[in-house]
């Protein structure tokens, strides 16, 4: 069975799917593959919960399933190509009988759904982000043709009612004309490690950057209400989540449609005051709307108190004013530099993550040199580097002065090398320090078995899936724990650490054997000396 039928996870961590208890009778089985960013993962979790309510049972590492849900990304051409690769593999499994039904959902459906539906007619249903709330009814309806299942036939009839009349003939392409995103995650089923969870606080985007098609795919920015977020956070805390990661297309714009102005500080204050988590991490911020109330929240607190981690994720894309204006970024270089300096001054032990685009139309050699100098000056601990990709529907794809592909690649390699050196230097500074490490999962041996004495973990400087990891060796290690560790070594950008608590220090088997032999020799030598003294004492008497 191809690997796709197993639940697909992000690169840095294996997410263990929670089992769904069987409904009355024999439930239909389900496997989920989620591609792309954490925002997509939350969508997949919400759909998993809705499918559970519809009577489907999620299986881990299943060889045969009734339904495979493939949740796609459509942000870049490379993401859409990846989605098509997995669609083709899934269809091979479907033809072999390993998969009975295949649903494809997500952003690629919103951006290229009609073309994909023509290219892959054997896919059973295409569901855009606007119809993910109906996935339970749609999935059950796919099995109505099997006969003998009245509920499935009713679900099919219900699902077809949500389609516009001209779309009903296709009966397999679900793209709701109202373009209203579903922000209800009450039925969400976690697909991540139980101690870490993403919480989507908004969807859509009003930024309209000229290189990006997200507003066309996801629609305008919509904030999830504060009470809804707090209720969802409480459910996650009750389930054992220790690190809460807030995500949106732009987190710092949260509240703009609720209160007339962005007010992320209000949300963070409310979450922090409940003291339900150890760590709260904020991703996808923007260089606007960082007022003093917000800045003051980003600092570590004493253990046992919720910390808004001093980790700022702020994709900047470039620093050249002419290019920022062409990108429609709305924050110029001077504003950005003032903010970066203020964040460094006011947030102790700040770690910053950003992303840069090289080769944007009109980027000259001078503008690129300016970007290199900017990266060197502000020394971001974490950064991603991307080549400009002309996406269909994005205004920048039609701009004149497109940069030659070879020039883009060369600039990418130069900036990537510089940033890797900066990140490596940061990692080397951590050697000898004691830092709290969240243990995510046991490392796997060559035979695929978990090693109880080696865990993969992260410090406060490491967001799940995207940042370096920490290899912790010790005994009594338990994923989900947060333990103080001494950083002892750097491996590329990753760290090697040992627990400060001696009860958790791991001693390799050969070292334990040698220590045991030395102890036996000492004990034997001590016994010989005692016997000699006794003999000497008897002789003296």
GUDO-211826 format. One record per residue (C-alpha): residue number from 1; residue in one letter; x negated, y, z. Coordinates in pm, whole numbers. Example, Ala and Ser with C-alpha at 12.3 -4.5 7.8 and 13.67 -1.06 7.14 Angstrom:
<pts>
  seq  type       X       Y       Z
    1     A   -1230    -450     780
    2     S   -1367    -106     714
</pts>
This chain:
<pts>
  seq  type       X       Y       Z
    1     X       0       0       0
    2     X    -143     340     -91
    3     X    -252     569     190
    4     X      16     823      97
    5     X     292     610     245
    6     X     124     655     581
    7     X     179     986     754
    8     X     -75    1234     616
    9     X    -248    1460     864
   10     X    -479    1762     849
   11     X    -852    1711     808
   12     X    -986    1765    1157
   13     X    -748    1560    1368
   14     X    -533    1248    1346
   15     X    -179    1338    1445
   16     X       6    1045    1599
   17     X     374    1040    1500
   18     X     619     978    1781
   19     X     839     675    1730
   20     X    1207     732    1671
   21     X    1429     505    1874
   22     X    1646     286    1660
   23     X    2006     382    1614
   24     X    2282     126    1637
   25     X    2233    -141    1376
   26     X    1928    -146    1151
   27     X    1811     207    1068
   28     X    1657     301     737
   29     X    1283     356     766
   30     X    1095     678     692
   31     X     740     795     632
   32     X     633    1160     602
   33     X     341    1321     421
   34     X     286    1692     487
   35     X      37    1888     279
   36     X     -93    2240     331
   37     X     -93    2474     629
   38     X      43    2444     985
   39     X     353    2638     880
   40     X     428    2353     641
   41     X     367    2103     921
   42     X     632    2271    1136
   43     X     876    2246     845
   44     X     794    1876     816
   45     X     853    1828    1189
   46     X    1191    2001    1165
   47     X    1291    1781     873
   48     X    1170    1472    1062
   49     X    1401    1563    1350
   50     X    1696    1613    1116
   51     X    1627    1280     948
   52     X    1613    1115    1289
   53     X    1956    1257    1367
   54     X    2075    1117    1035
   55     X    1971     768    1148
   56     X    1626     728     993
   57     X    1339     568    1186
   58     X     990     712    1141
   59     X     724     443    1098
   60     X     351     485    1143
   61     X     122     308     895
   62     X     415     127     734
   63     X     358     -92     430
   64     X     719     -58     310
   65     X     967     221     380
   66     X    1313     311     261
   67     X    1231     680     229
   68     X     912     881     178
   69     X     930    1257     235
   70     X     647    1450      68
   71     X     632    1810     189
   72     X     423    2016     -53
   73     X     225    2340     -59
   74     X     252    2579    -354
   75     X      30    2867    -244
   76     X    -254    2805    -492
   77     X    -294    2617    -817
   78     X    -519    2367    -640
   79     X    -243    2299    -384
   80     X      11    2235    -660
   81     X    -234    2003    -834
   82     X    -281    1815    -507
   83     X      96    1784    -472
   84     X     126    1636    -819
   85     X    -148    1386    -741
   86     X      45    1259    -440
   87     X     372    1257    -634
   88     X     214    1031    -896
   89     X      75     796    -630
   90     X     412     782    -455
   91     X     589     700    -779
   92     X     348     410    -837
   93     X     446     277    -494
   94     X     812     337    -572
   95     X     790     135    -893
   96     X     628    -149    -698
   97     X     919    -147    -453
   98     X     719     -30    -152
   99     X     921     294    -147
  100     X    1292     286    -220
  101     X    1358     663    -232
  102     X    1125     963    -271
  103     X    1208    1319    -166
  104     X     973    1606    -252
  105     X    1017    1928     -53
  106     X     833    2249      25
  107     X     676    2547    -149
  108     X     576    2368    -470
  109     X     945    2295    -526
  110     X    1027    2665    -480
  111     X     751    2776    -717
  112     X     752    2503    -985
  113     X    1049    2282    -900
  114     X    1230    2284   -1232
  115     X     915    2202   -1427
  116     X     817    1930   -1179
  117     X    1164    1778   -1194
  118     X    1131    1746   -1573
  119     X     781    1601   -1543
  120     X     867    1346   -1275
  121     X    1229    1238   -1331
  122     X    1193     933   -1103
  123     X    1173    1152    -792
  124     X    1508    1108    -617
  125     X    1549    1461    -480
  126     X    1371    1797    -491
  127     X    1442    2019    -190
  128     X    1331    2382    -166
  129     X    1254    2550     170
  130     X    1602    2702     157
  131     X    1774    2364     176
  132     X    1555    2184     430
  133     X    1834    2223     685
  134     X    2048    1988     475
  135     X    1788    1715     438
  136     X    1974    1469     662
  137     X    2285    1480     445
  138     X    2081    1477     124
  139     X    1871    1178     233
  140     X    2172     975     339
  141     X    2343    1063      12
  142     X    2056     908    -183
  143     X    2152     568     -49
  144     X    2522     598    -142
  145     X    2450     416    -467
  146     X    2351     105    -271
  147     X    2719      55    -180
  148     X    2876     -46     148
  149     X    2769     269     332
  150     X    3065     504     366
  151     X    2864     756     571
  152     X    2605     777     292
  153     X    2875     838      33
  154     X    3029    1109     251
  155     X    2685    1265     297
  156     X    2629    1268     -78
  157     X    2959    1447    -131
  158     X    2873    1698     143
  159     X    2525    1758       1
  160     X    2655    1827    -348
  161     X    2883    2100    -212
  162     X    2583    2315    -123
  163     X    2474    2330    -486
  164     X    2577    2600    -729
  165     X    2821    2458    -991
  166     X    2569    2473   -1274
  167     X    2319    2279   -1062
  168     X    2558    2005    -955
  169     X    2511    1812   -1278
  170     X    2147    1748   -1192
  171     X    2253    1624    -845
  172     X    1888    1587    -752
  173     X    1754    1944    -748
  174     X    1846    2134    -433
  175     X    1772    2506    -442
  176     X    2031    2707    -255
  177     X    2117    3034    -437
  178     X    2149    3235    -115
  179     X    1773    3191     -46
  180     X    1832    3185     329
  181     X    1550    3023     528
  182     X    1632    2788     814
  183     X    1482    2911    1143
  184     X    1648    2648    1364
  185     X    1386    2402    1493
  186     X    1594    2256    1776
  187     X    1584    1909    1619
  188     X    1211    1920    1558
  189     X    1014    1598    1605
  190     X     644    1641    1684
  191     X     394    1492    1441
  192     X      87    1628    1621
  193     X    -104    1519    1927
  194     X     133    1556    2223
  195     X     -77    1822    2398
  196     X     -91    2066    2101
  197     X     199    2219    1909
  198     X     257    2491    1653
  199     X     549    2729    1700
  200     X     666    2923    1398
  201     X     784    3265    1514
  202     X     890    3398    1172
  203     X     911    3305     806
  204     X     886    3487     478
  205     X     668    3789     405
  206     X     711    4159     327
  207     X     344    4221     252
  208     X     351    4169    -129
  209     X     -25    4137    -169
  210     X     -92    4136    -542
  211     X    -280    3803    -542
  212     X      -6    3617    -350
  213     X     330    3460    -444
  214     X     452    3378     -91
  215     X     726    3648     -89
  216     X     862    3495    -411
  217     X     848    3145    -261
  218     X     959    3207      99
  219     X    1155    3532      68
  220     X    1150    3842     288
  221     X    1018    3844     645
  222     X    1260    3710     907
  223     X    1170    3700    1277
  224     X    1290    3417    1494
  225     X    1481    3569    1790
  226     X    1297    3597    2120
  227     X    1542    3376    2310
  228     X    1515    3106    2042
  229     X    1135    3110    2063
  230     X    1138    3091    2442
  231     X    1383    2799    2436
  232     X    1167    2613    2185
  233     X     854    2686    2388
  234     X    1019    2543    2700
  235     X    1107    2223    2515
  236     X     748    2190    2397
  237     X     613    2253    2748
  238     X     850    1990    2891
  239     X     713    1745    2631
  240     X     360    1792    2764
  241     X     217    2056    2530
  242     X     -83    2237    2681
  243     X    -193    2450    2384
  244     X      72    2648    2197
  245     X     -31    2790    1859
  246     X     185    3074    1725
  247     X     212    3094    1348
  248     X     395    3289    1077
  249     X     302    3439     744
  250     X     210    3742     957
  251     X     240    3710    1334
  252     X     168    4076    1416
  253     X     476    4182    1214
  254     X     707    3984    1445
  255     X    1002    4184    1576
  256     X    1006    4443    1297
  257     X    1352    4330    1186
  258     X    1475    4278    1544
  259     X    1363    4597    1719
  260     X    1290    4836    1434
  261     X     914    4798    1484
  262     X     663    4513    1522
  263     X     633    4404    1887
  264     X     426    4086    1919
  265     X     313    4207    2263
  266     X     670    4168    2392
  267     X     677    3805    2281
  268     X     334    3724    2422
  269     X     418    3887    2756
  270     X     735    3677    2780
  271     X     551    3354    2699
  272     X     264    3433    2933
  273     X     490    3524    3226
  274     X     651    3179    3217
  275     X     311    3017    3274
  276     X     412    2699    3088
  277     X      91    2642    2891
  278     X    -282    2647    2950
  279     X    -371    2808    2620
  280     X    -173    3020    2373
  281     X    -347    3082    2043
  282     X    -227    3334    1782
  283     X    -299    3278    1413
  284     X    -233    3482    1096
  285     X    -252    3836    1236
  286     X    -294    4145    1019
  287     X    -513    4455    1069
  288     X    -207    4676    1121
  289     X      10    4697    1435
  290     X    -264    4621    1691
  291     X    -154    4861    1965
  292     X    -315    4879    2308
  293     X     -48    4661    2470
  294     X    -132    4382    2228
  295     X    -510    4412    2257
  296     X    -498    4396    2638
  297     X    -330    4054    2631
  298     X    -612    3869    2454
  299     X    -833    3751    2739
  300     X    -906    3438    2938
  301     X    -733    3393    3272
  302     X    -816    3177    3572
  303     X    -754    2802    3529
  304     X    -392    2719    3604
  305     X    -272    3044    3447
  306     X    -161    3080    3087
  307     X    -430    3243    2875
  308     X    -369    3427    2551
  309     X    -700    3309    2412
  310     X    -957    3570    2308
  311     X    -939    3431    1956
  312     X    -828    3668    1681
  313     X    -743    3522    1341
  314     X    -724    3812    1095
  315     X    -757    3742     721
  316     X    -915    4060     580
  317     X    -984    3942     221
  318     X   -1226    4227     141
  319     X   -1370    4556     267
  320     X   -1406    4765     -49
  321     X   -1143    5039     -50
  322     X   -1074    5026    -424
  323     X   -1017    4650    -411
  324     X    -809    4669     -93
  325     X    -582    4917    -268
  326     X    -552    4692    -575
  327     X    -471    4403    -342
  328     X    -200    4616    -175
  329     X    -349    4543     166
  330     X    -237    4878     318
  331     X    -531    4895     560
  332     X    -849    5061     435
  333     X   -1208    4993     538
  334     X   -1225    5272     796
  335     X    -910    5150     972
  336     X   -1037    4795     971
  337     X   -1379    4886    1108
  338     X   -1224    5096    1385
  339     X   -1005    4803    1486
  340     X   -1288    4549    1476
  341     X   -1506    4769    1696
  342     X   -1221    4820    1942
  343     X   -1147    4448    1961
  344     X   -1515    4367    2026
  345     X   -1538    4632    2296
  346     X   -1214    4555    2480
  347     X   -1179    4174    2459
  348     X   -1448    3986    2654
  349     X   -1603    3686    2474
  350     X   -1396    3752    2163
  351     X   -1410    3499    1880
  352     X   -1292    3623    1540
  353     X   -1180    3425    1236
  354     X   -1123    3585     898
  355     X   -1108    3497     529
  356     X   -1256    3665     224
  357     X   -1169    3657    -146
  358     X   -1453    3694    -395
  359     X   -1410    3763    -763
  360     X   -1090    3967    -740
  361     X   -1029    4155   -1067
  362     X   -1252    4461   -1081
  363     X   -1497    4339    -812
  364     X   -1832    4483    -919
  365     X   -2176    4373    -805
  366     X   -2181    4679    -579
  367     X   -1846    4587    -423
  368     X   -1968    4234    -360
  369     X   -2288    4363    -198
  370     X   -2068    4581      22
  371     X   -1878    4268     129
  372     X   -2202    4085     211
  373     X   -2317    4377     427
  374     X   -1976    4389     598
  375     X   -1993    4019     689
  376     X   -2345    4065     824
  377     X   -2247    4371    1030
  378     X   -1941    4225    1201
  379     X   -2066    3864    1223
  380     X   -1736    3680    1235
  381     X   -1776    3358    1431
  382     X   -1541    3180    1190
  383     X   -1462    3265     828
  384     X   -1323    3107     515
  385     X   -1439    3208     169
  386     X   -1221    3168    -140
  387     X   -1260    3239    -509
  388     X    -982    3451    -656
  389     X    -723    3231    -823
  390     X    -489    3399   -1078
  391     X    -154    3259    -968
  392     X     141    3273   -1211
  393     X     385    3536   -1088
  394     X     124    3728    -889
  395     X      55    4077   -1033
  396     X    -323    4034   -1002
  397     X    -315    3744   -1246
  398     X    -249    4000   -1524
  399     X    -497    4265   -1409
  400     X    -773    4363   -1651
  401     X   -1139    4319   -1552
  402     X   -1100    3953   -1453
  403     X   -1430    3827   -1312
  404     X   -1613    3552   -1501
  405     X   -1574    3207   -1342
  406     X   -1950    3154   -1312
  407     X   -1990    3492   -1140
  408     X   -1709    3404    -897
  409     X   -1875    3073    -815
  410     X   -2214    3237    -753
  411     X   -2062    3502    -528
  412     X   -1868    3234    -340
  413     X   -2186    3034    -277
  414     X   -2379    3340    -156
  415     X   -2110    3460      85
  416     X   -2039    3106     204
  417     X   -2409    3049     278
  418     X   -2432    3376     469
  419     X   -2122    3300     675
  420     X   -2239    2945     748
  421     X   -2568    3085     880
  422     X   -2381    3335    1102
  423     X   -2152    3062    1238
  424     X   -2448    2831    1300
  425     X   -2630    3103    1493
  426     X   -2320    3153    1706
  427     X   -2305    2777    1775
  428     X   -2672    2771    1882
  429     X   -2605    3047    2136
  430     X   -2355    2817    2307
  431     X   -2614    2551    2390
  432     X   -2666    2542    2765
  433     X   -2336    2711    2840
  434     X   -2050    2551    3031
  435     X   -1718    2578    2850
  436     X   -1373    2426    2894
  437     X   -1308    2168    2622
  438     X    -966    2036    2528
  439     X    -996    1667    2439
  440     X    -788    1594    2129
  441     X    -851    1229    2040
  442     X   -1093     941    2079
  443     X   -1360     919    1810
  444     X   -1335     612    1589
  445     X   -1604     348    1554
  446     X   -1711     214    1215
  447     X   -1450     -61    1245
  448     X   -1175     196    1297
  449     X   -1132     123    1667
  450     X   -1118     418    1914
  451     X   -1424     467    2133
  452     X   -1315     536    2490
  453     X   -1647     701    2576
  454     X   -1645     960    2291
  455     X   -1374    1221    2240
  456     X   -1326    1486    1976
  457     X   -1239    1816    2135
  458     X   -1229    2191    2095
  459     X   -1326    2498    2293
  460     X   -1121    2816    2309
  461     X   -1326    2924    2002
  462     X   -1183    2643    1787
  463     X    -835    2640    1636
  464     X    -692    2298    1547
  465     X    -774    2160    1203
  466     X    -970    2458    1069
  467     X   -1263    2517    1305
  468     X   -1562    2306    1418
  469     X   -1513    2034    1679
  470     X   -1691    1924    1995
  471     X   -1814    1567    2043
  472     X   -1780    1488    2413
  473     X   -1947    1175    2551
  474     X   -1851    1056    2896
  475     X   -1650     809    3100
  476     X   -1288     835    3210
  477     X   -1217    1062    2911
  478     X    -849    1117    2837
  479     X    -711    1301    2530
  480     X    -501    1594    2644
  481     X    -733    1682    2932
  482     X    -914    2015    2953
  483     X   -1250    1963    3123
  484     X   -1560    2180    3178
  485     X   -1849    2059    2965
  486     X   -2209    2160    2912
  487     X   -2293    2223    2548
  488     X   -2614    2026    2485
  489     X   -2661    2020    2109
  490     X   -2549    2161    1773
  491     X   -2472    1929    1482
  492     X   -2421    2143    1172
  493     X   -2145    2375    1303
  494     X   -2006    2117    1546
  495     X   -2111    2090    1910
  496     X   -2216    1800    2131
  497     X   -2124    1822    2499
  498     X   -2123    1624    2823
  499     X   -1876    1672    3109
  500     X   -1994    1868    3410
  501     X   -1809    1624    3639
  502     X   -2051    1334    3705
  503     X   -1757    1093    3724
  504     X   -1701    1158    3356
  505     X   -2063    1139    3238
  506     X   -2115     856    2994
  507     X   -2427     641    3018
  508     X   -2490     431    2703
  509     X   -2490      55    2747
  510     X   -2866      10    2690
  511     X   -2942     287    2938
  512     X   -2710     126    3193
  513     X   -2894    -206    3142
  514     X   -3233     -42    3188
  515     X   -3113     145    3497
  516     X   -2978    -181    3641
  517     X   -3311    -356    3578
  518     X   -3502     -70    3743
  519     X   -3270     -81    4041
  520     X   -3314    -457    4074
  521     X   -3690    -419    4057
  522     X   -3682    -152    4326
  523     X   -3457    -367    4543
  524     X   -3673    -673    4485
  525     X   -3986    -473    4561
  526     X   -3826    -342    4878
  527     X   -3734    -693    4987
  528     X   -4092    -812    4932
  529     X   -4224    -526    5145
  530     X   -3972    -606    5420
  531     X   -4072    -976    5415
  532     X   -4441    -880    5427
  533     X   -4378    -653    5725
  534     X   -4190    -930    5903
  535     X   -4476   -1171    5839
  536     X   -4724    -910    5960
  537     X   -4516    -853    6270
  538     X   -4511   -1225    6350
  539     X   -4888   -1240    6295
  540     X   -4942    -946    6528
  541     X   -4739   -1119    6793
</pts>
